[in-house]
Amino acid sequence: MAVFLRHRQLKISRIILIPLTETSMLIKKLRKQKHLSQEQLAEQTKLSLRTIQRVESGHRVGFASLRAIARFFDKNVDELE
């Protein structure tokens, strides 16, 4: 887990790198089990469509985004990592 300080901000954010073969595929599988499109998942989690696309393609994602997805699927963030 990487910690960084954003320019001109005092807030510390956590960034999580997701292995494509595990977490991103699990999130996509959970989404499809609920018969949701990426757009619908974005709406339900209050995340952008682009964020959902990035998560499912294995790009890095903020902890808050991963937590929102985990909460929607009634999972612990650790279960998704």
Backbone hydrogen bonds, N-H to C=O, Kabsch-Sander energy under -0.5 kcal/mol:
donor,donor_aa,acceptor,acceptor_aa,energy
2,A,15,I,-1.6
4,F,13,S,-1.4
6,R,4,F,-0.6
6,R,11,K,-0.8
9,Q,6,R,-1.9
13,S,4,F,-1.4
13,S,11,K,-0.5
15,I,2,A,-1.9
16,I,61,V,-2.6
18,I,16,I,-0.6
22,E,19,P,-1.7
23,T,19,P,-0.6
24,S,19,P,-1.0
25,M,20,L,-0.7
26,L,22,E,-2.3
27,I,23,T,-2.7
28,K,24,S,-2.1
29,K,25,M,-2.4
30,L,26,L,-2.8
31,R,27,I,-2.4
32,K,28,K,-2.4
33,Q,29,K,-2.3
34,K,30,L,-1.2
35,H,32,K,-1.5
36,L,31,R,-2.0
41,L,37,S,-2.3
42,A,38,Q,-2.4
43,E,39,E,-2.2
44,Q,40,Q,-2.6
45,T,41,L,-2.3
46,K,42,A,-0.9
47,L,42,A,-1.9
52,I,48,S,-1.8
53,Q,49,L,-2.5
54,R,50,R,-2.5
55,V,51,T,-2.6
56,E,52,I,-2.5
57,S,53,Q,-1.2
58,G,55,V,-1.3
59,H,54,R,-2.4
61,V,16,I,-2.4
63,F,14,R,-1.9
66,L,62,G,-2.1
67,R,63,F,-2.7
68,A,64,A,-2.0
69,I,65,S,-2.1
70,A,66,L,-2.6
71,R,67,R,-2.6
72,F,68,A,-1.9
73,F,69,I,-2.0
74,D,71,R,-1.2
75,K,70,A,-3.1
79,E,76,N,-1.2
80,L,76,N,-0.9
80,L,77,V,-1.0
81,E,77,V,-1.5
